[in-house]
């Protein structure tokens, strides 16, 4: 046998080759790609059930607990469904807050402020002075810009009541435009309400008494009926305009 391996006999080698070939041609012997294996794979795939759609499964799991229909505008929900909707989202906010270990936005702002102060304390005196100078310059520039546009808006609004330049200047002299700037925005309604309130408080004289002279060249006319005339009359009463 050992000799046959070293020096194979032609007849013996042919027999061994044919025997091995017959084995590889038989199904299930591991040779090639047997059809039985493919059939087995196909059968295995048919036995596995298809996966459930994730969206349907999620809706079936979450909808009973939510109490409101999914993918529905709030305006189309009933009162009970809207209440459940907001309750669900409030619970989500609470869960989000719990994920941050109960840290509130106010606490986060305070910690940021403390961190900035700690950072400033570690700066050199020269660095801290430079940072303060930059902050002061930025605040000054912002204040100057606000004063400019607030004054322009005030002039435009007062100009709706007072058209003569000299009279308008007298009225504007008694108004500080920055008092109507709140949170970086100009409160136009507050200024109009201020002018209207002054006109209402001092716009007319008691019944039976002569009506005060209105603006003009020293003439008299019926009591003011418009907001513009009332504002002018009030400015005169307060001494902003002299006869």
C-alpha positions as CSV (number, residue, x, y, z in Angstrom):
1,X,0.0,0.0,0.0
2,X,2.8,2.4,0.9
3,X,4.4,1.5,-2.4
4,X,1.2,2.3,-4.2
5,X,1.1,5.7,-2.7
6,X,4.7,6.5,-3.8
7,X,4.3,4.8,-7.2
8,X,0.6,4.5,-7.9
9,X,-0.3,1.7,-10.3
10,X,-2.2,3.0,-13.3
11,X,-5.1,0.6,-12.8
12,X,-5.2,1.2,-9.1
13,X,-5.1,5.0,-9.5
14,X,-8.0,4.9,-12.0
15,X,-10.1,2.8,-9.7
16,X,-9.6,5.2,-6.8
17,X,-10.4,8.2,-8.9
18,X,-13.6,6.7,-10.2
19,X,-14.6,5.7,-6.7
20,X,-14.1,9.2,-5.4
21,X,-15.9,10.7,-8.4
22,X,-19.0,8.5,-7.7
23,X,-19.0,9.7,-4.1
24,X,-19.0,13.3,-5.0
25,X,-21.8,12.9,-7.5
26,X,-24.1,11.4,-4.9
27,X,-26.3,13.9,-3.0
28,X,-25.5,14.5,0.7
29,X,-21.9,13.4,0.5
30,X,-20.4,16.9,0.8
31,X,-19.2,17.2,-2.8
32,X,-20.1,20.3,-4.8
33,X,-23.3,22.0,-3.9
34,X,-25.9,19.3,-3.5
35,X,-29.5,20.1,-4.3
36,X,-30.6,18.8,-1.0
37,X,-28.8,21.6,0.8
38,X,-30.5,24.2,-1.3
39,X,-33.8,22.6,-0.7
40,X,-33.1,22.5,3.0
41,X,-32.3,26.2,3.0
42,X,-35.5,27.0,1.2
43,X,-37.4,24.9,3.6
44,X,-35.8,26.6,6.6
45,X,-36.7,30.0,5.2
46,X,-40.3,29.0,4.7
47,X,-40.6,27.7,8.2
48,X,-39.5,31.0,9.8
49,X,-42.5,33.4,10.1
50,X,-42.1,36.9,8.7
51,X,-41.2,39.6,11.3
52,X,-44.1,41.8,12.4
53,X,-44.0,45.4,11.1
54,X,-42.3,47.5,13.8
55,X,-44.7,50.4,13.4
56,X,-47.8,48.4,13.8
57,X,-46.4,46.6,16.8
58,X,-45.4,49.8,18.4
59,X,-48.8,51.3,17.9
60,X,-50.5,48.3,19.3
61,X,-48.3,48.5,22.3
62,X,-48.4,52.2,23.0
63,X,-51.9,53.3,21.8
64,X,-53.9,51.7,24.7
65,X,-51.7,53.5,27.3
66,X,-51.8,56.9,25.5
67,X,-55.5,57.4,25.3
68,X,-55.4,59.4,22.0
69,X,-55.2,58.4,18.4
70,X,-51.8,58.4,16.7
71,X,-51.0,60.5,13.6
72,X,-54.1,62.7,14.3
73,X,-54.0,66.6,14.5
74,X,-54.8,67.9,18.0
75,X,-57.7,70.0,16.6
76,X,-59.4,66.8,15.4
77,X,-59.2,65.1,18.9
78,X,-61.9,65.1,21.5
79,X,-61.4,66.9,24.8
80,X,-60.5,63.7,26.6
81,X,-58.0,62.8,23.9
82,X,-56.4,66.2,24.0
83,X,-56.1,65.9,27.8
84,X,-54.5,62.5,27.3
85,X,-52.2,63.9,24.6
86,X,-50.8,66.7,26.8
87,X,-50.6,64.4,29.8
88,X,-48.5,62.0,27.7
89,X,-46.1,64.7,26.6
90,X,-45.8,66.1,30.1
91,X,-44.8,62.6,31.2
92,X,-42.2,62.6,28.5
93,X,-40.8,65.9,29.7
94,X,-40.7,64.5,33.2
95,X,-38.9,61.4,32.0
96,X,-36.4,63.7,30.1
97,X,-35.8,65.7,33.3
98,X,-35.3,62.5,35.2
99,X,-32.7,61.4,32.7
100,X,-30.7,64.5,33.8
101,X,-31.1,63.5,37.4
102,X,-33.7,66.2,38.1
103,X,-31.5,69.2,36.9
104,X,-33.8,72.1,36.1
105,X,-33.0,74.8,33.5
106,X,-32.6,77.3,36.2
107,X,-30.0,75.1,38.0
108,X,-28.2,74.7,34.7
109,X,-28.0,78.4,34.2
110,X,-26.8,78.9,37.7
111,X,-24.1,76.3,37.3
112,X,-23.0,77.9,34.1
113,X,-22.7,81.2,35.9
114,X,-20.7,79.6,38.7
115,X,-18.5,78.0,36.2
116,X,-17.8,81.3,34.5
117,X,-17.0,82.9,37.8
118,X,-14.6,80.1,38.6
119,X,-13.0,80.5,35.3
120,X,-12.6,84.3,35.8
121,X,-11.0,83.7,39.2
122,X,-8.3,81.6,37.6
123,X,-7.4,84.4,35.1
124,X,-4.5,86.7,35.7
125,X,-5.4,90.3,36.7
126,X,-4.4,91.6,33.3
127,X,-6.5,89.0,31.5
128,X,-9.5,89.7,33.8
129,X,-9.2,93.5,33.2
130,X,-9.0,92.9,29.4
131,X,-12.1,90.8,29.5
132,X,-14.0,93.4,31.6
133,X,-13.0,96.1,29.2
134,X,-14.3,94.1,26.2
135,X,-17.6,93.4,28.0
136,X,-18.0,97.0,29.0
137,X,-17.3,98.2,25.4
138,X,-19.9,95.7,24.0
139,X,-22.5,96.9,26.6
140,X,-21.8,100.5,25.8
141,X,-22.2,100.0,22.1
142,X,-25.4,98.1,22.5
143,X,-26.8,100.8,24.8
144,X,-25.9,103.5,22.3
145,X,-27.5,101.6,19.5
146,X,-30.7,101.1,21.5
147,X,-30.8,104.7,22.5
148,X,-30.5,105.8,18.8
149,X,-33.3,103.5,17.4
150,X,-35.5,104.0,20.4
151,X,-35.3,107.8,19.9
152,X,-36.1,107.4,16.3
153,X,-39.2,105.3,17.0
154,X,-40.3,107.7,19.7
155,X,-40.1,110.6,17.3
156,X,-42.1,108.7,14.6
157,X,-44.9,107.9,17.1
158,X,-45.1,111.3,18.6
159,X,-45.0,112.8,15.1
160,X,-48.4,111.1,14.5
161,X,-49.9,113.4,17.2
162,X,-47.8,116.5,16.7
163,X,-46.9,117.6,13.2
164,X,-45.3,121.0,13.8
165,X,-41.6,120.6,14.4
166,X,-41.3,123.1,17.3
167,X,-44.2,121.6,19.2
168,X,-43.0,118.0,18.5
169,X,-39.5,118.9,19.9
170,X,-41.2,120.3,23.1
171,X,-43.1,117.1,23.6
172,X,-40.1,114.9,23.0
173,X,-38.1,116.9,25.5
174,X,-40.2,115.4,28.3
175,X,-40.0,111.8,27.1
176,X,-37.2,109.3,27.8
177,X,-37.3,106.8,24.9
178,X,-35.4,104.2,26.9
179,X,-38.2,103.8,29.4
180,X,-40.2,102.1,26.7
181,X,-37.5,99.6,25.8
182,X,-38.1,96.2,27.4
183,X,-36.0,93.1,26.8
184,X,-34.3,94.7,23.8
185,X,-37.7,95.6,22.2
186,X,-39.5,98.9,21.9
187,X,-43.0,98.8,23.4
188,X,-44.9,101.0,21.0
189,X,-48.2,100.3,22.7
190,X,-46.8,101.5,26.0
191,X,-45.8,104.8,24.5
192,X,-49.1,105.3,22.8
193,X,-50.9,104.4,26.1
194,X,-48.7,106.9,27.9
195,X,-49.6,109.7,25.6
196,X,-53.3,108.7,25.6
197,X,-53.4,108.4,29.4
198,X,-52.0,111.9,29.8
199,X,-54.5,113.3,27.3
200,X,-57.4,111.6,29.0
201,X,-56.3,112.8,32.5
202,X,-55.8,116.4,31.6
203,X,-57.6,116.8,28.3
204,X,-60.8,118.7,29.3
205,X,-62.1,121.2,31.8
206,X,-65.1,120.7,34.1
207,X,-68.5,121.5,32.6
208,X,-69.5,125.2,32.7
209,X,-65.9,126.5,32.7
210,X,-64.2,128.0,29.7
211,X,-62.4,125.5,27.5
212,X,-58.6,126.0,27.5
213,X,-57.1,127.4,24.4
214,X,-55.7,124.8,22.0
215,X,-52.5,124.9,20.1
216,X,-52.2,127.5,17.4
217,X,-51.7,131.2,17.1
218,X,-53.4,132.0,20.4
219,X,-56.9,131.1,19.1
220,X,-59.7,129.1,20.7
221,X,-61.6,126.2,19.3
222,X,-63.9,123.4,20.6
223,X,-62.4,120.8,22.8
224,X,-60.0,118.3,21.2
225,X,-61.6,115.2,19.9
226,X,-58.7,113.4,18.2
227,X,-55.8,111.7,19.9
228,X,-53.4,114.2,18.3
229,X,-55.3,117.2,19.6
230,X,-55.5,115.7,23.1
231,X,-51.8,115.0,23.1
232,X,-51.0,118.5,22.1
233,X,-53.3,119.9,24.8
234,X,-51.8,117.8,27.4
235,X,-48.3,118.8,26.4
236,X,-49.3,122.4,26.8
237,X,-50.8,121.8,30.2
238,X,-47.6,120.2,31.4
239,X,-45.6,123.2,30.3
240,X,-43.9,121.7,27.3
241,X,-45.4,124.4,25.1
242,X,-45.9,128.0,26.0
243,X,-48.4,130.4,24.5
